[in-house]
Amino acid sequence: MHYHIVTLFPEWFDSPLKTALFAKANQAGIVNVDFVNPRDYTLNKHNKVDDSPYGGGPGMVLMVQPILDAVKSIAKTGPLIALTPAGEPLTQKLAEELAEEEHLTLICGRYEGFDERLYDLLPIRRVSVGEAILNGGEVAALALIEATARLQDGYMGKNESGDDESYTQNLLEYPQYTRPENFMGLEVPKELQNGNHSEINAWRRKEALAMTLKHRPDLLSKARLSEKDREILNELRQNSFARNIHIALVHHPVLLKNNKAGSSSVTNLDIHDISRIACTYGVSSLQIVTPIEDQKMLVQELLDHWTKGDGAKTNPDRAKALSLARLADNLENACENVQKQCGKKPILIGTSAKAEKDKRGREKRLAEPFADIKRLAKENPLLIVLGTSHGLAPEALSACDFLLPPIRYMGHYNHLPVRSACAIILDRLLGDVD
Ligand SMILES: C[S@@+](CC[C@H](N)C(=O)[O-])C[C@H]1O[C@@H](n2cnc3c(N)ncnc32)[C@H](O)[C@@H]1O
């Protein structure tokens, strides 16, 4: 692989590329690097490569001409890559794709970045190494070089040492251990010590799945999973923080059409669908809250039919989902049910289609509320409180410890059915996709 680096600071690369495996691979002719400095291609007498931005503002912008001519001086460039925060993320998949090339040209920005017209003049692919701003593209280029160079034949001691690594199969790597066997009372897992390779492989696969589920569940949807993997994930999921989540479907007190607090009727559809949603995401219970006796009887009849009666016989999947449902007279009673089930009083998480306003009538913005709620769910049972009709009445909302932001997409219209809102909320908290 030939790397051509377009940079104002070639010296930046001195030590990293002359160290360890890269240096050896360079000597062995597996990789090589040359540098082109845009400063050598300036047409002005002070070798200026940057100028102030049109429209004003801080900093300087890299001029098109020196970079364009620097790139054009490279006889065989291969794909042109600009390192920029506005690029597609550097992933293992991208590294694998680029590693197939014979030449790569990496263009490093500095200051406020490139004049946009560079992209009009050259077929450049933009790559970013993360959602943080670096001072220049050199460190980003190094990351891309290392990720692609180590995939070249002969670069690593054993080529297969890359096969199991995090991201290679869209799974994070299993935990690794080395000597000593016991460090400060912490033992290396027994499964790794008995020399039984099929047991070791099974342990590693399970731990890779567990690591991914815990730290990067979004990767799982892209991973190639066997039936056995899915069984393992299902088991792990039951022990994951989803089990801390409970849902309350509240029919009283809710806002009615006249904007007054009152009771709504239970509906077959919501009970079925929210049970199915709850079961899909592995949550622990659905509390159906209504104080009205004949409504409770209706619900009980429905639950009996589907969990014990003929419905259960013809549709065991539905029985499984509806067996999550419990009746509660009010929110307090729903909390008691949860406490009975898991031994701890739940934290109440309110939901509303309307944004909370501050004293001046501006929408209150909560920082990363879904991430905060996720953190809470790791240690505590949570009861996510959903309102039927026109939403939870103020007294129900004020009984909640936290409030989730409304589900919406940019505009104002967000009249979602309660079961859709429930699915979206659970997916944001627990979903295994981006
Ligand atoms: C200070 S940054 C310019 C940031 C730019 N004004 C912006 O807000 O997007 C200077 C140069 O560092 C490089 N750089 C900074 N952060 C990067 C990242 N996350 N990934 C890739 N390159 C980055 C780019 O080459 C960029 O042109």
The ligand as a Tripos MOL2 file, in Angstrom:
@<TRIPOS>MOLECULE
LIG
   27    29     1     0     0
SMALL
NO_CHARGES

@<TRIPOS>ATOM
      1 C1         -9.6930   22.8330   13.5860 C.3       1 LIG1
      2 S1        -10.1880   21.6890   12.3750 S.3       1 LIG1
      3 C2        -11.3700   22.5930   11.4550 C.3       1 LIG1
      4 C3        -12.7480   22.3980   11.9600 C.3       1 LIG1
      5 C4        -13.8140   23.0600   11.1180 C.3       1 LIG1
      6 N1        -13.7810   24.4720   11.2400 N.3       1 LIG1
      7 C5        -15.1810   22.5520   11.5460 C.2       1 LIG1
      8 O1        -15.7760   23.1420   12.4450 O.co2     1 LIG1
      9 O2        -15.6230   21.5220   10.9980 O.co2     1 LIG1
     10 C6         -8.8040   21.6430   11.2960 C.3       1 LIG1
     11 C7         -8.6310   20.3590   10.5170 C.3       1 LIG1
     12 O3         -8.4420   19.2560   11.4060 O.3       1 LIG1
     13 C8         -8.9310   18.0610   10.8040 C.3       1 LIG1
     14 N2         -9.9010   17.4560   11.7180 N.ar      1 LIG1
     15 C9        -10.3800   18.0080   12.8570 C.ar      1 LIG1
     16 N3        -11.2110   17.1890   13.4780 N.ar      1 LIG1
     17 C10       -11.2910   16.0880   12.7180 C.ar      1 LIG1
     18 C11       -12.0120   14.8520   12.8210 C.ar      1 LIG1
     19 N4        -12.8280   14.6280   13.8390 N.pl3     1 LIG1
     20 N5        -11.8420   13.9140   11.8500 N.ar      1 LIG1
     21 C12       -11.0340   14.1580   10.7890 C.ar      1 LIG1
     22 N6        -10.3390   15.2890   10.6480 N.ar      1 LIG1
     23 C13       -10.4380   16.2420   11.5800 C.ar      1 LIG1
     24 C14        -9.5220   18.4460    9.4810 C.3       1 LIG1
     25 O4         -8.5720   18.1680    8.4770 O.3       1 LIG1
     26 C15        -9.7810   19.9350    9.6340 C.3       1 LIG1
     27 O5         -9.7590   20.5880    8.3840 O.3       1 LIG1
@<TRIPOS>BOND
     1     1     2 1
     2     2     3 1
     3     2    10 1
     4     3     4 1
     5     4     5 1
     6     5     6 1
     7     5     7 1
     8     7     8 2
     9     7     9 1
    10    10    11 1
    11    11    12 1
    12    11    26 1
    13    12    13 1
    14    13    14 1
    15    13    24 1
    16    14    15 ar
    17    14    23 ar
    18    15    16 ar
    19    16    17 ar
    20    17    18 ar
    21    17    23 ar
    22    18    19 1
    23    18    20 ar
    24    20    21 ar
    25    21    22 ar
    26    22    23 ar
    27    24    25 1
    28    24    26 1
    29    26    27 1
@<TRIPOS>SUBSTRUCTURE
     1 LIG1         1 GROUP 0 **** ****
